[in-house]
């Protein structure tokens, strides 16, 4: 008995931005981007595609698959660092959009780990109230939060949203098996984003370049691979499972260099791994639920499958989750 995923959904902006298009914006090339990141395209939000609108569409798709009405949702969590407003939360906007009047809603800021952290919160809520239904969403419009003159970051990120509906199952074989989440605020300056300048002059942050992503790429690479590897093997130790027990792995879609190094260390067959970073870039909190929805709808996840999620993001935050589908 435990918490299971009843349905998944995703939503991507209609506009596709290719590497070739980026060549006219910043000093880069299609070959340079592909070689270093594996990314070929990314989606960019347009009119009617604000973060909450993408999130609401993903939520509707997940609710439809789960055959759950929005009024049945008791908790609604949105993992995001790019809500179009600080207040109210993106989650409250989504609640209003989909008609989840019975839910309480809040945003969760854990960068690329937002969905996994939200999944953990949802699991704990369902276990305390087995009749409840929970909606967890990862949604980002990072095109609004990058410096389009910084070729080290603007080539990496894209927009999109993914969602999952959680509920309780009496089947002892179906459940979230375990989680292993960590953070280290001492490493915040490797990947961060300023807020808008303070209206209180005494609280102004010096050298605030604007509300866009700033990243120390080489350091992030080193920490990301090591942290996710340790989170995964730590989770195996807690659960008594191993990489051989994993049927499907859905990692955070950061870039191919990070993913390739991680998969090499895990020694997991590539055919077990869901990869879509080449199509969408790094969509932060949205990357795992988008990939999950695509894999689910394509039939890559079968009943009884052991699924492994892992992620790493600003904070620094990282972690891993195992579930039995």
N, C-alpha and C positions, 0 to 999 in steps of 0.2 A: 504494500500500500504506500502511496506517496503522491507527490505532485507530478503531473504530466503536462505536456504541451498538447492542447486540444486542436489548435489550428495555427497556421502561420500566414503572413501576408507581407507584401512589400509594395513600394511605389517609387518610381524613378522619374526624374524630370525628362521631358521630351527632347531637350536639346543635347546633342552629343558634341563634345569638344574633342577634336583629335589632336594628336601631337603636332601635326602639320599646322593646324590653326594656331597653336601656341608659338610656333616659330615667328609669327607676325606680331606677337605681343611682347616676348621676352627673348633674350639671347640664349637660344637653345636649339635643339634639332630633334627630329623624330628618332634618329639613331641613338643620340645621346640619352634620351629618356628611356627608350626600350632597353638599352644595354644596362642602365643603372637601376631601373625600377621594374621593368617588365610591363609597364603601363602603356596601353595604346590609345585608349579613349577614357573620358570621364563624362558624367552627366552634370549639367549646369542648370540650376533653377531659373525659371522665368516667371512671367506674370501668372498669378494663381498657383504658384508653387513655393510658397513660404514654408518654413520648417513645419509648422503645425498643419498645413494643408497636405503636405506629403505624408506626415504622420497619421493624419486622419484617414487618408486613403488606404494606407497600409493596414491600419486598424480595422477598417471595414472589410478588407479582404480576409484578414485573419478571423474575424467574427463570423463571416460567411462560411469559411471552411469548418470552423468549430461548431457551427449551428448554435451559436450563442447570441442572444439579443444584447444590445449595448446596455440596456437597463439592468441586466444581470451582473454587470461588472461592479465589484465592490472596491477595487483598488486599481488605479491607473497611474503608471509610472513612465515617464519619458526620459531616457538618457540622451542628453544633448549638451553641447557647448556653443550652439549657434542658434538659439531661439531668437526670433525677430524682436522680442521684448524681454527685458529683465523681469518685469512684473506686469501682468500676471504671468504665470508659468506657461510654458508650451503645453504642459499636461492639461491645464485648465482650459486652454483654447481647444484642445482635442476633445476633452470631455463635452464641451458645448457643441462642437461640430458633429459628433457622432450620437449625441443624446444619451450619454452615460450618466444620467441624473443621480443614480444611487451611489456613485463612486466618490471616493476622495482621491485627489490627484496632486501629484507633485513632480518636479523635475529632479533628476539626479545628475550631478556633474562629476563624472569620473573619466572624462575624455573618451578614448577608444574603448575603455572597459565599461562604459555606461550600461550597455545591454546586459552584460554578465552580472554586474553588481545588482541591476534591477531584477534579473532572474532570481538571484539569491534572495532578495527581499520578498519577491512574490512567492517563492517556495515556502519561506518561513510563515508568510501570512496564510497561505492555503493550509499549511499543517496545523495552524491554530484554529482555523475555521474551515472545515472540510467541505462545507456547502458553498463556499464562495468561489467566484470566478475572478481572475486577475488578468489585466492587460498590460504587457510590458512592451515598450516601443523604444527603438533606437532611431533617432532622426537627426539629420544634419543638413545644413546648407553652408558648407565650408567655403563655397565660392564667395561668400560675403565676409569671410574672415581670413583671407589670405592677402598678402601683398603681391599684386600681380607684376611687380618689378623684381621680385625675388625668385630667381629660377630654381633655387634649392627647395622651395616649398610649394610654389604655385603649380608646379607640374604634378604634384603628388595627390592632391585632394579633389574630391568630388562630392556631389549632393545625392541624397536619397533617404529612404526610410524603410525600416522593417519592423514587424510586430509579431508577437506570439500571445495567444490566449492560454492561460494556465488554469488547471482545475485539479480535483482530487480523483484518484483511481483506487478501487479496491483490489486491483490486480497487484499482487505482491512483487511481480517481476517488472512492473512499469513504474519508474520513479526517477527523480533526480538523485543520483547515487551519492554525489558528494561535490564539494567545492573547496578550492584552496586559493583565497584571494589575499593580496598584499598591497602595500603602498609605502612610499618613502618620500615624504615631503621635503627632505633635505636635498633632493635632486630636482626640485621644481624648475630650476633655471636651465635645464636641458631642453625643455619643451613647454612653452607657456604662451599666454595671450593676455595682453593688458585689457582693462576695461576702458570705457570712455573717460576722459579727464575729469577729475573731481571738481565739483562746484564749490568746494570748501578749499581755499588756497592753502590752508595748513595741512591738508591731507593729499595734496598733489603728489603723484609719483614722479620722481625725477626721471628724465630721459624716456618718457612714455612715447614710443613712436607711433602709437595707434592701436586699435583693437584688432590686431591680426596675429596669426601664428608665427612664432619665432622658435627655431629649432636648431640644436647642435647635432647635425645629422650623424656624424661619425660616432659620437658618444651614445646617441640614442640606439644606433645599430648594436653596439656592444652590450648595452644594458638590456635591450629588448630580447635578444636571443638567449642570453643567460637567464634572465628573469622568467621567461615563459618556460624554458627547459626545467628550471628548478620548481616552478609551480606545478608543472605536469607530473614530474617524478615524485614530488611531495604528495600530490593527490593520489598517485598510484600506491604510495606507501600507506596512506590513510585508508584506502578502500580495498587493498589487497589485490588490485588488478594490475595489468601490465599493458604495454603498447600492443601486444599480440591480441588482447581482448577487444581492442578498439576496432569497430567496423567502419565508422565514418568520422573523420576529423574535419572540423570547420574552424580554422584559425582566423584571427583578425586579419583582414586583407590590407596589410601595410604596404609592402612592396616585395618583389621577387627575391631581392638579395636577403632580406631578413627571413622570409619564408623558406627559401632554399637552405639556408644555414640551419634553421631550426629543424626542418624535416630530415636533414642529413644527420643531425645529432640524435634525433628520435629513432632513426632507422625504421621509418614507417613507409610502406609501399605507397607510391604516388597515386595509385588508383583509388586509395581510400580517402584522399584529401580533396576537399572542395575548394577550388580556386576560381575566382572571378575578378581579381584585381586588375587584370589586363583590360577589362571592359569598363570598370567603374572607378578605378583609382582607390584611394584610401577615403572611405566615407565615415571614418571614426566610429562612433557608437552604432551607426547603421550597418556597418560592414558584415558583422556576424549574422544578424537577423535577415538581411537581404540574401546572403549566401544560403542560410538555412531554408528560407522559403523556396529559393530556386531548386535546391537539392530535394526538398520535400515534394514539390510539385513534379519534379522529374522522376520521382520514384527511386531516388538513390538511397533513401532511408526506409528500411523495411521494419515492420513490427518486431520488436525484440532486439533491434540493433543497439549496440553501445556506441553512443555519440560523445565525442570529445570536443569541447570548445576551449580556446585559449586566446588571451588578448593582452595587450600592453599599451599604455598611453600616458599622457601628461599627468603629472601629479607628484612623483611618478606613481602610476597604478598598474597592476598586472594581476593575472589570475587564470585559473582553469576550472572547468566544470565538466563532470561526467553525468550522463543520464542514460537510462534505459528506455528506448523509444517504444 
